[in-house]
């Protein structure tokens, strides 16, 4: 995991910089982004599906305390996120 410091990010496309942009990409605007951590490795749909099917949403050892509280409060452990079928179609 790496720590990304807080900062600002420009969202969208400035009107004078691109010959084409979708209507939801204009005008550009700046947002404040709080610090966050992110893994240095990509996670594929297949790897995430394996995690879900192996019971990753039923195993607190894979979660920080605050995240496990979210999993249990949202009843994700019972449903396995509800997205395993969608992931399966993406990896087929």
Secondary structure, 3 states (H helix, E strand, C coil): CEEECCEEEEECCCCCCCCCCCHHHCCCEEEEECCEEECCCCCCHHHHHHHHHCCHHHCHHHCCHHHHHHHHHCCHHHHHHHCHHHHHHHHC
